[in-house]
Amino acid sequence: MKLHYLIISAISLLLLFTGCAANQKDYYEENLDALPEYLEETYLATQTTQETIEELIRLNEIELPPYKLGPGDKMKIYVYDEPELDSDAVLVKQDGTLSYRLVGEIDVTGLTIPEASKIIEDKLKSYILHPKVSIIPFEVRSSTVTILGKVTYPGIIEIKGRMRILDALADAGGLALGWFQNNSVELADLERTFMIRGEKILPIDFVELVQNGNMLYNIPLMDKDYIYIPSAINREVYIIGEVNQEGHYFYQENMTLLQSITFAQGFKDTAQSTIYVIRGNLSHPRLFKINTKDILKAKVRDFRLKPNDIVFVPKHPIAKWNDVVNYALPSLQAIQSGYLLREMYKDIRSDN
């Protein structure tokens, strides 16, 4: 059944690409003069609104709430000038109560230490004149932050003191690494990483924080904070045409056009110096025309790629932009079909 499903999927995918090519003719013929030349990109820093800056400042200056008692906490309780009431090991039970001499069971869940001391004092007033109670915790539940996704050790991290985001990431072993093209690469997609506090997503830009070192985003953590770091493994670029090894390649942060060509084992002798990058949906793509000679002569910066870009290195000069996709389509179909067939083969082997 699984094999049958995969074969249908592969055929459907090929029909989808074929349908795109068939539908492109009318669209492109209306836009023959719209092929943009590549101009040097302007590299702008992340624009942070004043409102976001003010919120980040508040998050950095926030006062951590006082500790509240809960199940599992252990403490010492002393009553001034009443040594017979002193206790060196009082446990908050799973139902949130503790047992203490003379006063019996007391529900302390969610109470601060001063609040719990006041309740015990009030109950002891039936037996002692002006009781003064001191509670000294010696084993408490730690405040925690949950970090899931592409870190080395995902899970629950204990918040120690005024811990900040980068401290927690370090405790989680840093961003997870994998191997691609014999190189160590980060598997984390920082652009889609997010942090939740309560029911609110905080305005933390993890690219700015981790890669650019902008400490404005390195806010103190609070109990029950949640950070999720999604995988970047599905972020790829396709390199097709006159290169020595066509295929799909793992996208690396700040990856450039010439870097991607090295992954594809370089140009063939038949390659044109003008390369095309197809970005976006095949039916309505943005198309960039890049002269690699200008990059090599340092006339313009190397073109920066984005995830899912298609790099097409033609064999012949191309006059019309609709021809770019028409020439690129067969190679792209072959790559996609080969991927599906490999996955089918894996499934067949696993079933056996």
Wavefront OBJ file of the C-alpha trace (Angstrom):
o trace
v 0.000 0.000 0.000
v 2.801 2.365 0.941
v 4.662 1.680 -2.321
v 1.453 2.265 -4.307
v 0.917 5.566 -2.511
v 4.473 6.753 -3.156
v 4.285 5.900 -6.859
v 1.058 7.907 -7.144
v 2.747 10.781 -5.271
v 5.725 10.732 -7.623
v 3.479 10.753 -10.697
v 1.389 13.566 -9.209
v 4.496 15.628 -8.560
v 5.675 15.204 -12.139
v 2.239 16.182 -13.431
v 2.308 19.224 -11.138
v 5.596 20.430 -12.585
v 4.416 19.703 -16.121
v 1.210 21.622 -15.430
v 3.223 24.565 -14.110
v 5.290 24.636 -17.287
v 2.165 24.470 -19.452
v 0.550 27.326 -17.548
v 3.650 29.492 -17.537
v 3.633 30.367 -21.236
v 0.819 32.933 -21.137
v 2.047 34.442 -17.887
v 5.637 34.874 -19.006
v 4.822 36.166 -22.472
v 3.224 39.155 -20.778
v 6.413 39.754 -18.810
v 9.211 39.226 -21.303
v 10.836 42.530 -20.441
v 10.520 42.031 -16.690
v 13.714 40.013 -16.185
v 15.607 41.941 -13.479
v 19.353 42.344 -13.522
v 21.098 41.564 -10.259
v 22.104 44.696 -8.403
v 24.263 44.689 -5.326
v 22.069 43.915 -2.342
v 21.814 46.419 0.452
v 22.527 44.612 3.706
v 20.325 46.290 6.296
v 20.401 45.566 9.984
v 17.204 44.221 11.462
v 14.780 47.089 11.893
v 13.409 47.112 15.413
v 10.457 49.380 16.089
v 10.560 51.785 19.001
v 7.632 49.946 20.580
v 9.565 46.655 20.430
v 12.671 48.285 21.887
v 10.657 49.642 24.798
v 9.130 46.212 25.453
v 12.572 44.570 25.364
v 13.870 47.141 27.852
v 10.965 46.307 30.176
v 11.675 42.591 29.808
v 15.326 43.178 30.712
v 14.439 45.202 33.805
v 11.643 42.972 35.076
v 11.827 42.003 38.734
v 11.707 38.270 39.281
v 8.735 37.296 41.486
v 9.386 35.948 44.992
v 9.638 32.204 45.307
v 6.346 30.404 45.999
v 6.139 27.152 47.888
v 4.948 23.954 46.271
v 5.044 20.141 46.500
v 8.494 18.715 47.153
v 9.900 21.735 48.976
v 11.789 21.021 52.197
v 12.395 23.589 54.905
v 13.419 24.243 58.447
v 10.888 25.994 60.724
v 11.985 27.806 63.860
v 9.882 29.628 66.486
v 11.728 32.298 68.414
v 12.391 31.318 72.015
v 10.379 28.077 71.593
v 13.053 25.407 70.855
v 10.602 22.524 71.399
v 8.720 23.705 68.278
v 11.793 23.849 66.060
v 11.804 21.399 63.152
v 14.771 20.675 60.838
v 12.844 18.833 58.097
v 9.339 19.856 57.064
v 8.120 18.597 53.699
v 5.445 20.132 51.473
v 3.472 17.069 50.407
v 2.061 16.397 46.944
v -1.315 17.875 47.923
v 0.432 21.162 48.769
v 0.129 20.873 52.550
v 2.681 20.602 55.344
v 2.270 19.243 58.860
v 3.523 21.249 61.835
v 3.322 20.824 65.570
v 0.253 22.227 67.321
v -1.278 23.638 64.117
v -1.645 20.420 62.097
v -2.089 20.530 58.306
v -1.533 23.837 56.491
v -2.054 24.412 52.754
v 0.938 26.441 51.554
v 0.735 25.908 47.777
v 1.472 29.143 45.949
v 2.366 31.041 49.110
v 5.560 33.016 49.510
v 7.740 32.263 52.531
v 6.579 35.399 54.440
v 2.936 34.475 53.729
v 3.421 30.899 54.991
v 5.218 32.205 58.111
v 2.311 34.551 58.845
v -0.267 31.702 58.633
v 1.736 29.536 61.051
v 2.145 32.487 63.428
v -1.601 33.168 63.394
v -2.397 29.549 64.199
v 0.217 29.420 66.999
v -1.340 32.449 68.711
v -3.856 30.089 70.297
v -0.933 28.535 72.221
v 1.864 31.145 72.343
v 1.905 34.858 73.010
v 3.359 36.806 70.077
v 4.974 33.880 68.192
v 7.744 34.748 65.718
v 8.213 32.114 62.987
v 11.204 31.750 60.643
v 11.088 29.453 57.580
v 14.403 28.511 55.954
v 14.098 26.413 52.753
v 16.986 23.999 52.143
v 15.597 22.035 49.214
v 13.178 23.716 46.848
v 11.646 23.092 43.464
v 13.707 24.980 40.937
v 12.279 27.438 38.475
v 12.678 25.978 35.006
v 12.668 26.857 31.318
v 11.784 24.336 28.620
v 13.967 24.323 25.487
v 12.886 21.984 22.712
v 14.016 21.502 19.141
v 17.478 21.689 17.647
v 19.703 22.004 20.696
v 22.180 19.368 21.818
v 20.242 18.483 24.980
v 16.574 19.478 24.626
v 14.433 19.374 27.730
v 13.888 21.216 31.003
v 16.670 23.506 32.210
v 16.972 24.701 35.796
v 16.993 28.491 36.113
v 19.957 29.420 38.287
v 19.829 32.926 39.648
v 19.144 35.634 37.086
v 19.721 33.352 34.100
v 19.266 34.745 30.601
v 18.448 33.161 27.228
v 22.059 32.606 26.139
v 22.861 31.015 29.521
v 20.030 28.521 29.026
v 21.125 27.746 25.451
v 24.629 27.071 26.750
v 23.223 24.754 29.460
v 21.328 22.923 26.693
v 24.638 22.236 24.960
v 24.246 24.901 22.308
v 22.606 24.583 18.919
v 22.529 21.065 17.483
v 25.021 20.228 14.736
v 24.856 17.816 11.817
v 27.061 16.820 8.920
v 26.508 17.915 5.332
v 28.957 17.762 2.421
v 31.642 16.699 4.948
v 31.088 19.906 6.896
v 29.619 20.505 10.326
v 26.442 22.605 10.014
v 23.949 23.979 12.515
v 20.554 22.307 12.303
v 18.657 25.154 13.976
v 16.420 27.561 12.075
v 16.890 30.719 14.133
v 14.609 32.766 11.890
v 11.618 30.684 13.012
v 12.693 30.198 16.638
v 10.285 31.653 19.181
v 9.855 32.110 22.932
v 6.581 31.957 24.877
v 5.886 33.345 28.347
v 2.452 32.518 29.666
v 0.250 32.812 26.585
v 2.334 35.475 24.840
v 5.048 35.152 22.199
v 7.867 37.492 23.190
v 9.538 39.726 20.545
v 12.873 37.911 20.670
v 14.851 37.920 17.408
v 17.114 34.890 17.790
v 19.114 35.734 14.658
v 19.976 39.116 16.149
v 20.732 37.567 19.532
v 22.739 34.468 18.591
v 24.396 35.481 15.337
v 24.753 39.238 15.742
v 25.238 39.357 19.512
v 22.530 41.930 20.169
v 22.210 41.679 23.957
v 18.964 43.652 24.004
v 17.271 40.339 23.186
v 19.103 38.416 25.932
v 16.362 38.839 28.524
v 16.222 37.195 31.981
v 14.247 33.971 32.133
v 11.225 33.296 34.289
v 9.691 30.081 35.555
v 7.829 28.107 32.862
v 9.297 30.043 29.924
v 9.255 28.012 26.694
v 11.709 28.213 23.785
v 11.294 26.234 20.569
v 14.063 25.971 17.968
v 12.762 24.361 14.755
v 14.857 22.348 12.343
v 16.491 23.896 9.312
v 16.971 20.512 7.651
v 14.174 21.131 5.158
v 15.792 24.388 3.986
v 17.538 23.577 0.755
v 18.699 25.116 -2.496
v 18.556 23.384 -5.865
v 21.528 23.666 -8.208
v 20.896 22.541 -11.774
v 22.306 22.961 -15.258
v 25.971 23.109 -16.248
v 27.514 22.061 -12.943
v 29.378 18.857 -12.202
v 26.888 17.558 -9.656
v 23.267 18.685 -9.906
v 21.179 18.217 -6.794
v 19.544 19.732 -3.728
v 21.864 21.050 -1.063
v 21.390 22.002 2.567
v 20.929 25.749 2.937
v 23.460 27.384 5.230
v 22.964 30.791 6.808
v 24.255 33.618 4.569
v 24.931 31.125 1.762
v 26.013 32.813 -1.481
v 25.778 31.862 -5.135
v 29.451 31.020 -5.643
v 29.523 29.036 -2.395
v 26.631 26.942 -3.671
v 28.509 26.217 -6.902
v 31.372 24.732 -4.899
v 28.899 22.269 -3.323
v 27.934 21.231 -6.854
v 31.618 20.534 -7.642
v 32.049 23.626 -9.794
v 31.064 24.667 -13.302
v 31.332 22.529 -16.404
v 33.406 23.927 -19.278
v 30.152 24.516 -21.170
v 28.638 26.794 -18.500
v 27.651 30.357 -19.307
v 28.938 33.098 -17.006
v 25.384 34.431 -16.582
v 23.436 32.441 -13.966
v 19.759 32.633 -13.071
v 18.240 32.264 -9.618
v 14.558 31.344 -9.479
v 12.982 32.380 -6.184
v 9.452 31.599 -5.079
v 6.613 29.651 -6.683
v 7.373 28.239 -10.128
v 4.149 29.746 -11.462
v 4.995 33.286 -10.327
v 8.692 33.396 -9.499
v 11.099 36.249 -8.946
v 13.997 35.814 -11.310
v 17.524 37.152 -10.796
v 20.124 37.386 -13.558
v 23.646 37.290 -12.161
v 26.916 37.762 -14.040
v 29.519 35.708 -12.192
v 32.354 37.543 -13.932
v 31.253 40.752 -12.205
v 31.340 38.961 -8.836
v 34.801 37.498 -9.504
v 36.056 40.962 -10.543
v 34.591 42.367 -7.287
v 32.311 44.720 -9.194
v 29.341 43.457 -7.173
v 28.950 41.361 -4.051
v 28.344 37.658 -4.276
v 24.585 37.060 -4.565
v 23.037 35.932 -1.290
v 20.723 32.942 -1.623
v 17.577 32.148 0.334
v 16.079 28.766 1.291
v 14.407 26.944 -1.617
v 16.123 29.045 -4.295
v 16.748 27.280 -7.618
v 20.151 28.080 -9.136
v 20.168 27.458 -12.893
v 23.462 27.490 -14.821
v 22.621 27.519 -18.551
v 24.599 26.058 -21.429
v 23.421 28.644 -23.963
v 22.555 32.332 -23.683
v 18.870 32.877 -22.835
v 17.014 35.808 -24.338
v 13.562 35.348 -22.824
v 12.906 34.845 -19.188
v 10.184 32.240 -19.731
v 12.870 30.075 -21.352
v 14.789 30.028 -18.055
v 12.116 27.978 -16.291
v 11.407 25.881 -19.377
v 15.077 24.894 -19.630
v 15.402 24.374 -15.872
v 12.249 22.307 -15.434
v 13.482 18.910 -16.742
v 16.502 18.914 -14.416
v 14.358 19.950 -11.470
v 11.885 17.163 -12.240
v 14.727 14.637 -12.383
v 16.063 15.726 -8.992
v 12.627 15.616 -7.370
v 11.808 12.245 -8.963
v 15.142 10.798 -7.891
v 14.483 11.927 -4.333
v 11.064 10.278 -4.314
v 12.430 7.043 -5.757
v 15.128 6.930 -3.078
v 12.498 7.434 -0.382
v 10.372 4.693 -1.955
v 13.350 2.349 -1.934
v 13.995 3.107 1.752
v 10.351 2.346 2.584
v 10.439 -0.928 0.614
v 13.571 -2.020 2.489
v 12.120 -1.050 5.865
v 8.918 -2.998 5.114
v 10.981 -6.075 4.348
l 1 2 3 4 5 6 7 8 9 10 11 12 13 14 15 16 17 18 19 20 21 22 23 24 25 26 27 28 29 30 31 32 33 34 35 36 37 38 39 40 41 42 43 44 45 46 47 48 49 50 51 52 53 54 55 56 57 58 59 60 61 62 63 64 65 66 67 68 69 70 71 72 73 74 75 76 77 78 79 80 81 82 83 84 85 86 87 88 89 90 91 92 93 94 95 96 97 98 99 100 101 102 103 104 105 106 107 108 109 110 111 112 113 114 115 116 117 118 119 120 121 122 123 124 125 126 127 128 129 130 131 132 133 134 135 136 137 138 139 140 141 142 143 144 145 146 147 148 149 150 151 152 153 154 155 156 157 158 159 160 161 162 163 164 165 166 167 168 169 170 171 172 173 174 175 176 177 178 179 180 181 182 183 184 185 186 187 188 189 190 191 192 193 194 195 196 197 198 199 200 201 202 203 204 205 206 207 208 209 210 211 212 213 214 215 216 217 218 219 220 221 222 223 224 225 226 227 228 229 230 231 232 233 234 235 236 237 238 239 240 241 242 243 244 245 246 247 248 249 250 251 252 253 254 255 256 257 258 259 260 261 262 263 264 265 266 267 268 269 270 271 272 273 274 275 276 277 278 279 280 281 282 283 284 285 286 287 288 289 290 291 292 293 294 295 296 297 298 299 300 301 302 303 304 305 306 307 308 309 310 311 312 313 314 315 316 317 318 319 320 321 322 323 324 325 326 327 328 329 330 331 332 333 334 335 336 337 338 339 340 341 342 343 344 345 346 347 348 349 350 351 352
